[in-house]
Amino acid sequence: MKAAIDRLWPRRRGLFAKYAASFVGLVVFVLAINAAGEMWYSYQATKSALARAQSDRAETAALRIEQFFAELEKQVNWATRASAATLDQHRNDYASLLQQLPAVDQLLYIDGDGREQLKVSRQTTVYGGNADHGRDLMFRDAALERISLGAVELRGNSEPFMKIAMAHSGRNAGVTVAEINLRFLADIVRAIPLNRGGRAYVVGAAGRLLAHSDMSIALSADVSSLPQVAAARDPDAAPVVIGRDLGGGSVLVGSAAIPKMSWSILVEQPLSEALRPLYDLAERILWLLALGLIVAILAGTVQARRMLGPIRALQAGAARLGAGDFSQRIEVRTGDEIEELADKFNLMAGQLRESYSRLEQKVEERTRDLAQSVRELKALEEIGRAVTSSLDLRAVLATIVTRAVDLAQADGGAIFSYAESERAFVLAEACGLDPHLVDALNGARIGEGGSVMAMAAAAREPIPIPDLSAMRDYPYRDATLAAGFNSVLVVPLVGPEEILGALVVLRRSTGEFPPNTAGLMQTFAHQSVLAMHNAQLFHEIDEKGTQLAIANAHKSQFFANMSHELRTPLNAVLGYSELLVDGLYGQLPDRAKEVLERIQINGKHLLGLINDVLDFSKIEAGQLALGLEEYSMRSLVESVVASTESLAQAKGLALKAVVADGLPTGRGDDRRLRQVLLNIVGNAIKFSEAGVVEIRACAVNGHFELAVHDSGPGIAPEDQTRIFEEFQQVDSSSTRQKGGTGLGLAISKRLIALHGGTISVESAIGAGSTFHIVLPVRSGELEVHA
C-alpha cells in the first residue's frame, strides 16, 4: 500500500512540479473563492426572494379567507337584527341567507332557554325540534360574547365544515347557528399561483389539514410535526424558510396566519425545483473553473521551464561535487542570486579539492587507531568475561596469564601469587615460558626486599623494563635472558587492602612497551584482582558451607539423642508420680497430692516439648518416615474433637466440626495427621478467650481441604509467614504467656509437606484466624487427573 502511494505521489517532487503546482493552485484558489462567494450570495438572495414571494401568495390567500368570513359574519348578523321576530320571519331570513351564501348548508334558531325552535336547510324546514343546546359551549359563548366560532369537523371524512353561533339583539333573544361548508377553502388554495412542483394548504388550529392544492392528499391529516407548521402555530417562533413535506423532502416555505380563525396558510415548493437556477449557475461556474485551470496549467508550465534551467545546472554541478569531481565548473548566466550561488559552488569545489587530500590522510590514520582500539576493547571484554566466568582459582590464574600474553602481544608470561605468611612472591601459573625457566621459578621465593614486584605493588602501577640485561637486581635475570626474553612488564595485582600477586609479561625483543599496552594491562589487572577475590571467596564459602552442614548434622543428632535421653527418665518421673497420686505407696496428704498433680501437669508439658524437639530433629536429619495406611478423615476429626473438647469447655469455648458426607478413604500417616490437627486446634483453643473454634473438612479434586477457624486475637500480616518457622511465635505479651517451644507449626508444616500437601493461614488483627490444609487423599500414590 505504501509503495503504491509513493509511486502515485512521490515524497520528493521536482521544482518543475512545485512551481507549476503553486501557480496553478493560486489561480484555482482565487477562482474557487470567487465562485464560492458568488454561489453563496446567489443562494441567499434566491432563497430570500423565493421565500418572500411564497409568503406574499400565502398572505393574499389568507386575506381572501378573512374577507369571506367577515362577509359571512355580516350576513348572519343581518339575520339576528330583530329580537322579537316570529319563527316564520326567521325562516324567511334564513331562506334568504341560504340563497345568498352558498357556503352555508343550514341555519338553526335556538331560543334564550337553549331549546332548538327552527332548522332551515336548502331541502327542508323543521319547526320546534326542542333539542336542548343549553349546555353547548357555542351557545353559551355566543350568549356572552355575541359571536362564537366552532371547531372544524369532517363530514364523511372528506368535507370540512364548521359552525358560527351569533346571538340575537335584545335580552335573552336567542342564538342563530350557521353550519358553514369549508369546501370554498380548496377553491381559494387552488387559485394561488404556484411555481413548478409547488403546493399550498390550510392548517387548522389543531395542526390538521383543512384544504390542500393536491386533491390526492387526505384532509384532516395531522401535519403538526412539520417544522414549518409548528413555527406557524407558535406566535413567538421565527418563521421557517426551509422545511420538509409529508414525504420528508426539503421544501422552501412561505406562510401567513389567519388570526381570527387561528389558522395558517402555507405555500411551499421543493427545494430542488426552487434552486434550479442556482444549479445552472454552478454548472457555468464549473466550466469557467475548468477553463481557468487549463490556462493556469499552460502558463505555469511555461514559467516553470524558464526558471528550472539554471536550477538544473546547479543540480548537475552539485551532483558532480557529491561524486568527488571537484574540477568541473558550473556555468550559469542569469545575472541574479542563482548565478551568485553557482559562483559559491565553484569556490567551494576548489577548497574541497585542496582539503580532500589532507582529510583522506587523517581519516586513514584515525581509522587505524580506532581499529586498534576496537581490537583491544574487544579483547579486554573477552578477557574479563573469561576471567569472571570461573570460580576455580587455578583456572582463573591460568586464564589471566594466557589472556594477558595475548592482549600485550608478548611472547610469554607468568603470574605470581603473594604468600602473606612468607612475605614473598611464588610462581602460580606460566604461559609460553621455556621449561628450564619454569623449573627455575618453581619453588622459588621472591622476597619483598627491593624486588621489582614489590616496587610495582607499592606504587600500584606497572613497571616496564625495556632492556632486561641492564637490570642487575631482577630476580632470575640470567635464566630469563637465557630463555630468550629481553624486555619485561611487571603489573601489580593489588586489592583494596592486600597484595594478591604480580603479573609479568615478557618479550623477546628489547624496547619500551607502548603506553596503551601498559594501561590495558593495568585495567586487566583490576579485573583479574576481582576474579581472584571471587574465587577465594567462593572457596572460603564452600569450606564454611561444609563446616555448617557438619555442625547442623551434629546438632540434629545431639537434639535427637538428648530428647531420647531426657524422655526416658521423665517418663519414669511421671509414672512414679501417678502411682503416688493413686495411693499405691500409701495415702498422701491433700497438699502433697496437689504438688504431685502439678508435677504431672508440668511433666507432661515438658514431655510434649521434648517430643516436639525430637520430631523436628528427626525431620531435619531425614530420619522421620511416614507410616502410610488407610484412614477415615471423619474419624480423624472426631478423635481430635474428643481429645480437645474438655479443654475448650474449660475455657467456655464452643468447639464445632463440620465434615462433608461421603468423604473418600484417605491414605497417609493417621497418627501424624492427628498430631498436626491436634496442634492447630490446640493453638486455636489456647489463644481464644471467647467465641467458637470450628473445624471444616471436605474433598475437592482428589484433595482433602481442612480449615480450622478461631475467634482469637488474630495474627498480623508480617507474622503470618514467620509462625511456620522453627522456634518462632507471634511476638506479643499475650502469646508469650501461653508458653511453647515455637516448633508446633514448623513440625506441622513439614509433616503436611511430607504428605504432599500445603498449610497456610488467613488472619487479621481482632478478627480471628483460619488455618487451611490441602492434603492429597492418597498420599504417596501417583494421581492422574483428567
C-alpha positions in Angstrom: 0.0 0.0 0.0 2.8 2.4 1.0 4.8 1.6 -2.2 1.7 2.3 -4.3 1.2 5.7 -2.6 4.8 6.6 -3.2 4.5 5.8 -6.9 1.4 7.9 -7.3 2.6 10.8 -5.1 6.4 10.7 -4.5 7.6 12.3 -1.3 10.2 14.3 -3.1 8.9 16.2 -6.1 10.9 18.3 -8.6 11.0 22.0 -8.7 9.1 22.0 -12.0 6.1 20.3 -10.4 6.3 22.6 -7.4 6.4 25.8 -9.4 3.7 24.6 -11.8 1.5 23.3 -8.9 2.0 26.5 -6.9 1.0 28.7 -9.9 -2.0 26.5 -10.8 -3.0 26.2 -7.2 -3.0 30.0 -6.7 -5.2 30.6 -9.8 -7.6 27.8 -8.9 -7.8 29.0 -5.3 -8.7 32.6 -6.4 -11.3 31.3 -8.9 -12.7 28.8 -6.3 -13.0 31.5 -3.7 -14.8 33.8 -6.2 -17.1 31.0 -7.3 -17.9 30.0 -3.7 -18.7 33.6 -2.8 -20.9 34.1 -5.9 -22.7 30.8 -5.2 -23.3 31.8 -1.5 -24.6 35.2 -2.2 -26.8 33.9 -5.1 -28.1 31.2 -2.8 -29.0 33.6 0.0 -30.6 36.1 -2.4 -32.6 33.5 -4.3 -33.8 31.9 -1.1 -34.9 35.2 0.4 -36.6 36.3 -2.8 -38.5 33.0 -3.3 -39.4 32.9 0.4 -40.8 36.4 0.2 -42.8 35.5 -3.0 -44.2 32.4 -1.3 -45.2 34.5 1.8 -46.9 37.2 -0.3 -49.0 34.5 -2.0 -49.9 33.0 1.3 -50.9 36.4 2.7 -53.1 37.1 -0.3 -54.9 33.9 0.2 -55.2 34.5 3.9 -56.7 37.9 3.2 -59.3 36.3 0.9 -60.3 33.8 3.6 -60.6 36.5 6.2 -62.7 38.7 3.9 -65.0 35.7 3.2 -65.6 35.1 6.9 -66.1 38.8 7.5 -68.8 38.9 4.8 -70.3 35.7 6.2 -70.5 37.2 9.7 -72.1 40.3 8.3 -74.8 38.3 6.5 -75.5 36.2 9.6 -75.6 39.3 11.7 -78.3 40.7 9.4 -80.5 37.7 10.2 -80.2 38.3 14.0 -81.2 42.0 13.9 -84.8 41.6 15.1 -85.1 40.3 18.6 -88.9 39.8 18.6 -89.3 38.2 15.2 -91.6 35.2 14.7 -90.4 31.8 13.6 -91.8 32.5 10.2 -89.8 35.7 9.9 -86.7 33.8 11.0 -87.4 31.1 8.4 -87.7 33.8 5.6 -84.5 35.4 6.8 -82.7 32.0 6.8 -84.0 31.1 3.4 -82.7 34.4 2.0 -79.3 33.8 3.6 -79.1 30.3 2.1 -79.7 31.8 -1.4 -77.1 34.5 -0.9 -74.4 32.3 0.8 -73.7 29.0 -1.0 -71.2 28.1 1.7 -73.9 27.9 4.4 -75.6 24.5 4.4 -78.2 25.0 7.2 -79.3 27.5 9.9 -80.7 26.8 13.3 -82.6 29.1 15.7 -82.2 28.4 19.4 -84.3 30.3 21.9 -83.0 32.0 25.0 -83.5 28.9 27.1 -81.3 26.8 24.8 -84.2 24.9 23.0 -83.9 24.4 19.3 -87.0 26.0 17.6 -86.2 26.1 13.9 -83.8 24.3 11.5 -83.7 25.5 7.8 -81.7 23.9 5.0 -82.0 24.1 1.3 -84.1 20.9 1.3 -86.2 21.1 4.5 -87.5 23.3 7.2 -88.2 21.8 10.7 -90.1 23.7 13.5 -89.8 23.0 17.2 -87.3 20.3 17.4 -86.9 21.2 21.0 -83.4 19.8 21.2 -81.6 21.1 24.3 -78.5 23.2 23.4 -78.3 24.9 26.8 -75.1 23.1 27.7 -73.4 23.6 24.3 -70.3 25.6 24.6 -71.0 27.5 21.4 -74.5 28.6 22.7 -73.1 29.8 26.0 -70.1 31.7 24.4 -72.5 33.3 21.8 -74.9 34.4 24.6 -72.0 36.0 26.5 -69.7 37.4 23.7 -72.3 37.9 20.8 -70.4 35.5 18.4 -68.7 32.1 18.8 -66.8 30.0 16.3 -66.9 26.3 16.5 -64.2 23.8 15.8 -63.7 22.4 12.2 -65.2 18.9 11.7 -65.2 16.5 8.8 -68.4 15.2 7.2 -67.8 11.8 5.6 -64.0 12.1 6.3 -63.7 14.3 3.2 -65.7 17.5 3.6 -64.8 20.0 6.3 -67.4 22.2 7.9 -67.7 24.4 11.0 -70.4 26.3 12.9 -70.8 30.0 13.7 -73.1 31.0 16.5 -74.4 34.6 16.8 -76.6 36.0 19.5 -79.8 38.0 18.5 -80.3 41.6 19.6 -82.1 42.0 22.9 -82.0 40.3 26.2 -82.3 36.5 26.2 -83.4 36.8 22.5 -81.8 33.5 21.4 -79.0 32.4 19.1 -78.7 31.7 15.3 -76.2 28.9 14.4 -74.9 28.7 10.8 -73.3 25.5 9.6 -70.6 26.5 7.1 -69.2 24.1 4.4 -65.4 24.9 4.1 -65.0 23.4 0.6 -64.6 27.0 -0.6 -61.1 26.8 1.1 -59.9 24.4 -1.6 -61.0 26.8 -4.3 -59.0 29.6 -2.7 -56.0 27.3 -2.3 -56.1 26.1 -5.8 -56.4 29.6 -7.1 -53.0 30.5 -5.6 -50.4 30.8 -8.4 -47.7 28.2 -7.6 -44.2 27.6 -9.1 -43.2 24.3 -10.6 -43.9 21.5 -8.1 -45.4 23.9 -5.6 -48.2 23.2 -3.1 -50.4 25.2 -0.9 -52.5 24.1 2.1 -54.5 25.5 5.1 -53.8 24.1 8.5 -56.3 24.4 11.4 -55.7 25.3 15.0 -55.1 21.7 15.9 -52.5 21.2 13.2 -54.7 19.3 10.8 -55.2 19.9 7.1 -58.3 21.8 6.1 -57.6 22.3 2.4 -54.8 21.3 0.0 -54.0 22.1 -3.6 -53.3 18.4 -4.2 -56.6 16.6 -4.3 -54.9 13.3 -3.5 -53.9 14.5 -0.1 -56.4 13.3 2.5 -57.9 16.1 4.6 -57.7 16.0 8.4 -54.1 14.6 8.2 -52.1 15.7 11.2 -49.2 17.9 10.0 -48.3 19.5 13.3 -44.9 17.7 13.4 -43.7 19.5 10.3 -41.3 22.3 11.4 -42.9 25.0 9.2 -46.4 24.1 10.7 -45.1 24.1 14.3 -43.5 27.6 13.7 -46.6 28.9 12.0 -48.8 27.8 15.0 -46.4 29.4 17.6 -46.7 33.2 17.5 -43.3 33.6 19.3 -41.4 31.3 16.9 -39.4 32.6 14.0 -40.8 31.6 10.6 -39.2 28.5 9.0 -37.9 29.1 5.4 -36.5 25.6 4.8 -38.9 22.9 6.0 -40.0 19.4 4.9 -43.0 18.0 3.2 -45.1 14.9 4.2 -42.7 12.7 2.3 -39.7 14.0 4.2 -38.3 16.1 1.3 -36.9 19.6 1.8 -39.1 22.4 0.7 -38.9 26.2 0.5 -41.8 27.6 2.6 -43.8 30.9 2.8 -46.6 31.2 5.4 -49.3 33.6 6.6 -51.6 33.5 9.6 -55.3 33.8 9.8 -55.6 35.2 13.3 -59.4 35.3 13.7 -59.6 31.6 12.9 -56.2 30.6 14.5 -55.5 29.0 11.1 -52.4 29.2 8.9 -51.9 29.0 5.2 -48.6 27.7 3.8 -47.2 27.8 0.3 -44.2 25.6 -0.4 -42.0 24.4 -3.3 -39.5 21.5 -3.4 -36.0 22.9 -2.7 -34.5 21.2 -5.7 -37.1 23.0 -8.0 -36.7 26.3 -6.2 -32.9 26.3 -6.5 -32.7 25.0 -10.1 -31.4 28.4 -11.4 -28.6 28.1 -8.9 -27.7 24.7 -10.3 -27.5 26.2 -13.7 -25.2 28.9 -12.3 -23.0 26.4 -10.6 -22.6 24.5 -13.9 -21.5 27.7 -15.6 -19.0 28.4 -12.8 -17.5 24.9 -13.1 -17.0 25.4 -16.8 -15.2 28.7 -16.0 -13.1 27.0 -13.4 -12.1 24.3 -15.8 -11.1 26.9 -18.4 -9.1 28.8 -15.8 -7.4 25.6 -14.8 -6.3 24.9 -18.3 -5.0 28.4 -18.8 -3.2 28.2 -15.5 -1.5 24.9 -16.3 -0.2 26.2 -19.6 1.1 29.5 -18.1 2.6 27.6 -15.1 4.4 25.2 -17.4 6.0 27.9 -19.5 7.1 29.9 -16.4 8.4 26.8 -14.6 10.5 25.8 -17.6 12.1 29.2 -17.8 13.0 29.1 -14.0 14.1 25.5 -14.0 17.0 25.6 -16.5 19.6 27.4 -14.2 18.5 25.3 -11.2 19.0 22.1 -13.1 22.5 23.3 -14.0 23.2 23.9 -10.3 21.7 20.4 -9.5 24.1 18.7 -12.0 27.1 20.6 -10.7 26.2 19.7 -7.1 25.9 16.0 -8.1 29.4 16.1 -9.7 30.7 17.7 -6.4 29.0 15.0 -4.4 30.6 12.3 -6.6 34.0 13.8 -5.9 34.6 15.6 -9.2 35.9 19.0 -8.0 37.4 20.0 -11.4 34.1 20.9 -13.1 32.7 24.4 -13.0 29.0 25.4 -13.0 28.2 27.8 -15.8 25.1 30.0 -15.1 24.5 33.4 -16.6 21.2 34.7 -15.2 22.6 37.9 -13.5 20.7 37.1 -10.3 21.0 35.2 -7.0 21.2 31.9 -8.8 24.4 32.9 -10.7 25.9 34.1 -7.4 25.0 30.7 -5.9 26.8 29.0 -8.8 29.9 31.0 -8.1 29.9 30.0 -4.5 29.6 26.3 -5.5 32.7 26.8 -7.8 34.7 28.4 -4.9 33.6 25.6 -2.5 34.8 23.0 -5.1 38.3 24.5 -5.2 38.5 24.5 -1.4 37.3 20.9 -1.1 39.8 19.8 -3.7 42.6 21.2 -1.5 41.3 19.8 1.8 40.2 16.4 0.5 43.8 15.1 0.2 44.6 16.1 3.8 41.3 14.7 5.0 42.0 11.3 3.4 45.3 11.1 5.2 43.8 12.0 8.6 40.9 9.6 8.1 43.3 6.7 7.3 45.3 7.4 10.5 42.3 7.7 12.7 40.8 4.5 11.2 44.0 2.6 12.1 43.9 4.0 15.6 40.2 3.2 16.0 40.6 -0.3 14.6 43.4 -1.0 17.2 41.3 0.4 20.0 38.3 -1.7 18.9 40.5 -4.8 18.9 41.9 -4.0 22.3 38.5 -3.3 23.8 37.0 -6.4 22.3 39.9 -8.5 23.7 39.6 -6.8 27.1 35.9 -7.6 27.2 36.5 -11.2 26.2 39.3 -11.5 28.8 37.0 -10.0 31.5 34.2 -12.4 30.6 36.6 -15.4 30.6 38.2 -14.4 33.9 35.0 -13.8 35.8 33.2 -16.9 34.4 35.2 -19.3 36.6 35.4 -19.6 40.4 38.3 -22.2 40.3 41.3 -20.2 41.4 43.8 -22.3 39.3 41.6 -22.0 36.2 41.3 -18.2 36.9 45.1 -17.8 37.2 45.7 -19.8 34.0 43.2 -17.7 32.1 44.7 -14.5 33.4 48.2 -15.2 32.3 47.2 -16.6 28.9 44.9 -13.7 28.0 47.5 -11.2 29.3 50.2 -12.5 26.9 47.7 -12.4 24.0 46.5 -8.9 24.9 50.0 -7.4 25.3 51.2 -9.2 22.1 54.0 -10.6 24.2 55.9 -13.9 23.8 55.4 -15.3 27.3 54.1 -14.5 30.8 53.8 -15.7 34.4 51.6 -14.9 37.3 53.0 -14.9 40.9 50.8 -15.2 43.9 51.8 -13.4 47.2 52.2 -15.5 50.3 51.4 -13.3 53.2 53.0 -15.6 55.8 56.3 -15.7 53.9 56.1 -12.1 52.6 57.3 -13.4 49.2 56.0 -13.9 45.7 55.6 -17.5 44.4 55.1 -18.7 40.8 51.4 -19.8 40.3 51.0 -20.2 36.5 53.1 -19.7 33.4 52.4 -19.4 29.7 54.9 -19.5 26.8 58.0 -19.9 29.0 60.9 -22.3 28.5 60.6 -25.4 30.7 64.1 -24.7 32.2 62.9 -21.2 33.2 59.7 -22.7 34.7 61.8 -25.2 36.7 64.0 -22.4 38.0 61.0 -20.4 39.1 59.1 -23.3 40.7 59.7 -23.4 44.4 61.5 -20.1 44.4 60.5 -17.4 46.9 61.0 -13.9 45.7 61.1 -11.6 48.7 59.9 -8.1 49.1 63.2 -6.5 49.7 64.0 -4.4 46.6 62.2 -6.7 44.1 60.5 -5.2 41.1 57.2 -6.9 42.0 57.3 -5.3 45.5 58.1 -1.9 44.0 55.2 -2.3 41.5 52.8 -3.3 44.3 53.9 -0.4 46.4 53.4 2.1 43.5 50.2 0.3 42.3 51.4 0.9 38.8 53.0 -1.3 36.1 56.9 -1.1 35.8 58.3 -1.7 32.3 61.8 -3.0 31.8 62.8 -2.3 28.2 66.2 -4.0 28.4 66.5 -6.8 30.9 70.2 -7.1 30.6 70.6 -3.6 32.2 68.5 -4.6 35.2 71.1 -6.2 37.6 68.8 -6.9 40.5 66.0 -8.5 38.6 65.3 -12.0 40.1 66.4 -14.9 37.9 67.7 -12.4 35.3 70.2 -14.7 33.8 67.7 -17.6 33.5 65.3 -15.3 31.8 67.9 -13.9 29.4 69.0 -17.5 28.7 65.4 -18.4 27.7 65.5 -15.6 25.1 63.4 -12.9 26.8 64.9 -9.3 26.7 62.1 -7.0 27.9 59.6 -7.3 30.8 56.4 -5.6 32.0 55.6 -6.1 35.7 51.9 -5.4 36.6 50.9 -5.5 40.3 47.8 -7.4 41.4 46.7 -5.3 44.4 43.4 -5.3 46.2 42.0 -2.5 48.3 43.9 -3.7 51.5 46.1 -6.5 50.4 48.7 -7.7 47.8 47.5 -10.6 45.7 50.5 -11.1 43.5 52.0 -9.8 40.3 51.6 -10.4 36.5 54.7 -10.5 34.4 54.7 -10.4 30.5 57.9 -10.9 28.6 59.0 -10.2 25.0 62.0 -11.5 23.1 62.7 -8.1 21.6 64.0 -5.1 23.6 62.4 -1.7 23.7 59.7 0.2 25.5 56.2 -1.2 25.9 53.6 1.1 24.2 51.7 3.3 26.8 48.4 1.9 25.8 49.6 -1.6 26.4 50.6 -0.7 30.0 47.2 0.9 30.5 45.4 -2.1 29.2 47.5 -4.4 31.4 46.6 -2.2 34.4 42.9 -2.3 33.6 43.1 -6.1 33.0 44.9 -6.4 36.4 41.9 -4.8 38.1 39.6 -7.3 36.6 41.9 -10.1 37.5 42.0 -9.0 41.1 38.2 -9.1 41.2 38.2 -12.6 39.7 40.8 -13.8 42.2 38.8 -12.3 45.0 35.6 -14.1 43.8 37.4 -17.4 43.5 38.9 -17.0 47.0 35.5 -16.0 48.5 33.9 -19.0 46.7 36.5 -21.3 48.1 36.0 -19.9 51.7 32.2 -20.0 51.4 32.4 -23.6 50.1 34.6 -24.6 53.2 32.2 -22.7 55.5 29.2 -24.4 54.0 30.8 -27.8 54.5 31.5 -26.9 58.1 28.0 -25.7 58.7 26.5 -28.8 57.2 28.6 -30.9 59.5 27.7 -28.8 62.5 24.0 -28.9 61.6 24.1 -32.7 61.3 25.8 -32.9 64.7 23.2 -30.5 66.2 20.3 -32.6 64.8 21.9 -35.8 66.1 22.5 -34.1 69.5 18.9 -33.0 69.8 17.7 -36.5 68.8 19.9 -38.1 71.4 19.2 -35.6 74.1 15.5 -35.7 73.5 15.5 -39.5 73.8 17.7 -39.5 76.9 15.5 -36.8 78.6 12.3 -38.6 77.7 13.2 -41.9 79.4 13.8 -40.5 82.9 10.9 -38.1 82.5 8.5 -41.0 81.8 9.7 -42.6 85.0 9.1 -39.4 87.0 5.6 -39.2 85.5 4.9 -42.9 86.2 6.0 -42.8 89.8 4.1 -39.5 90.5 1.0 -41.1 89.1 1.5 -44.2 91.4 1.9 -41.9 94.3 -1.3 -40.0 93.5 -3.2 -43.3 93.1 -2.1 -44.3 96.7 -0.1 -47.3 95.7 2.5 -46.4 98.3 0.0 -45.2 100.9 -2.3 -42.3 101.4 -0.8 -38.9 101.0 -1.9 -35.6 102.4 -4.0 -33.3 100.1 -1.2 -30.8 100.0 1.2 -33.5 98.7 -1.4 -34.6 96.1 -1.7 -31.1 94.8 2.1 -30.9 94.4 2.2 -34.2 92.6 -0.6 -33.1 90.2 1.4 -30.0 89.4 4.4 -32.2 88.8 2.4 -34.4 86.4 1.0 -31.3 84.6 4.4 -29.7 84.1 6.0 -33.1 83.4 3.5 -33.8 80.6 4.1 -30.3 79.2 7.8 -30.9 79.3 7.3 -34.3 77.7 5.4 -32.6 74.8 8.2 -30.1 74.3 10.8 -32.9 74.2 8.6 -34.8 71.7 8.4 -31.7 69.5 12.2 -31.3 69.6 12.7 -35.0 68.9 10.3 -34.9 65.9 11.9 -31.7 64.5 15.3 -33.3 64.9 14.2 -36.4 63.1 12.7 -34.4 60.3 15.9 -32.3 59.8 18.0 -35.4 59.9 15.8 -37.1 57.4 15.1 -39.9 59.8 11.3 -39.4 60.1 9.4 -41.9 57.9 5.6 -41.8 57.4 3.6 -44.9 58.2 1.2 -44.9 55.2 -2.1 -46.7 55.8 -5.8 -46.3 55.2 -7.6 -43.8 57.4 -11.0 -42.1 57.7 -11.0 -38.3 57.7 -14.3 -38.2 59.6 -12.8 -40.5 62.4 -9.7 -38.4 62.5 -11.6 -35.1 63.0 -13.9 -36.7 65.6 -11.0 -38.1 67.6 -9.4 -34.6 67.6 -12.7 -33.1 68.8 -13.0 -35.7 71.6 -9.4 -35.0 72.7 -9.7 -31.2 72.9 -13.4 -30.9 73.9 -12.7 -30.8 77.6 -10.0 -28.1 77.1 -12.5 -26.0 75.1 -15.3 -26.4 77.7 -12.9 -25.4 80.5 -12.3 -22.0 78.7 -16.0 -21.6 77.8 -15.4 -22.0 74.1 -17.8 -23.7 71.6 -16.0 -26.5 69.6 -17.7 -27.4 66.3 -16.9 -29.8 63.5 -18.5 -29.7 60.0 -17.5 -32.8 58.0 -18.9 -33.3 54.5 -20.7 -36.5 53.8 -19.3 -39.2 51.5 -15.6 -38.4 52.0 -13.3 -40.9 50.4 -11.0 -43.1 52.4 -7.6 -41.5 52.7 -4.1 -42.9 52.6 -1.4 -41.4 54.9 0.1 -41.4 58.4 -3.0 -41.2 60.5 -1.0 -40.6 63.7 1.0 -37.7 62.2 -2.1 -36.1 60.6 -3.9 -36.3 64.0 -0.8 -34.7 65.6 -1.0 -31.8 63.1 -4.7 -31.2 63.6 -4.4 -31.5 67.4 -1.6 -28.9 67.3 -3.7 -26.4 65.2 -6.9 -27.0 67.2 -5.0 -26.8 70.5 -3.4 -23.5 69.5 -6.9 -22.2 68.5 -8.3 -23.1 71.9 -5.2 -21.8 73.7 -5.2 -18.4 72.1 -9.0 -17.8 72.1 -10.7 -16.4 75.2 -14.3 -16.5 73.9 -16.3 -17.4 70.9 -16.0 -20.6 68.8 -13.4 -22.9 67.3 -14.7 -24.6 64.2 -13.2 -27.5 62.1 -14.4 -27.9 58.5 -13.4 -30.8 56.2 -14.4 -31.6 52.6 -12.8 -33.2 49.4 -12.2 -31.4 46.2 -10.4 -32.7 43.1 -8.6 -35.6 44.8 -7.6 -33.5 47.9 -8.9 -33.1 51.4 -9.4 -29.5 52.3 -9.4 -28.8 56.1 -10.0 -25.4 57.8 -9.7 -24.5 61.5 -11.2 -21.2 62.3 -10.9 -19.5 65.7 -12.1 -16.2 67.3 -8.8 -15.4 68.8 -6.8 -12.1 68.6 -5.6 -12.7 65.1 -2.2 -12.6 63.5 -0.5 -9.6 61.9 0.3 -9.9 58.2 4.1 -9.6 58.8 3.9 -12.6 61.2 1.8 -14.9 59.1 4.8 -16.4 57.3 7.2 -16.3 60.3 5.0 -18.5 62.6 5.7 -21.6 60.4 9.5 -21.2 61.0 11.1 -23.2 63.8 11.3 -21.6 67.3 9.1 -18.7 66.2 6.0 -17.3 67.9 3.9 -14.2 67.4 5.9 -11.5 69.4 3.4 -10.1 71.9 2.9 -10.3 75.6 -0.4 -12.2 75.4 1.1 -15.0 73.3 4.3 -15.3 75.2 2.3 -16.1 78.3 0.9 -19.2 76.6 4.3 -21.0 76.5 5.6 -23.5 74.0 8.8 -24.0 72.0 7.6 -22.5 68.8 8.1 -25.8 66.9 4.4 -26.9 66.7 3.5 -25.2 63.4 7.0 -25.8 61.9 6.6 -29.5 62.5 3.0 -29.4 61.2 4.1 -27.7 58.0 6.9 -30.3 57.4 4.6 -33.2 58.2 2.0 -31.9 55.7 4.7 -31.3 53.1 5.9 -35.0 53.6 2.3 -36.0 52.7 2.5 -33.8 49.5 0.2 -31.0 50.9 0.3 -27.4 52.0 -0.7 -25.4 55.0 -1.5 -21.6 55.1 -3.2 -19.1 57.3 -5.7 -16.2 56.8 -5.9 -13.7 59.6 -6.5 -10.1 60.6 -5.9 -8.4 64.0 -9.0 -8.7 66.1 -10.9 -10.9 63.6 -9.5 -14.4 64.4 -7.5 -16.8 62.3 -8.3 -19.6 59.8 -5.7 -22.3 59.1 -6.1 -24.1 55.7 -4.7 -27.5 55.0 -4.8 -29.0 51.5 -3.8 -32.7 51.5 -3.8 -35.4 48.8 -6.4 -38.0 49.5 -3.9 -40.8 48.5 -0.5 -39.6 49.7 2.4 -41.4 48.2 0.5 -42.6 45.1 0.7 -41.1 41.6 -2.5 -39.3 40.9 -3.7 -38.6 37.4 -6.5 -36.0 36.9 -8.4 -35.5 33.7 
